[in-house]
Amino acid sequence: MPRVLPFQGVRYNPARIPDITGSPRRLRHDPARRAGCLYGRDPHNVVRLILGRQEENGRPVDRYANAAGCYRRWRSEGILTQDAAPSIYLYREDYTWPGASTSGSA
């Protein structure tokens, strides 16, 4: 039997980022879309943490080091905050494909 344990999640601080609708939950691995749309949409878009650029100004960069620095900066600036108490987080995703639609939660 699996054990489900609560944890203290790190989430956007609603006092600093009241609307996260500009940050899609699922991101396509399309570099042109990331560069052209998601990076420019919001300076606090989650794409900067999970699908960082591999080059900037034509030069290769360490996307993992950039993501770590961004995460630390957002934590210190209060953009991301850790919940005070351990919790269990509900996740729901609705999706469609040709000829069918479904929704599920995990």
Order of alpha helices (4+ residues) and beta strands (2+ residues): beta-alpha-beta-beta-alpha-beta-beta-beta
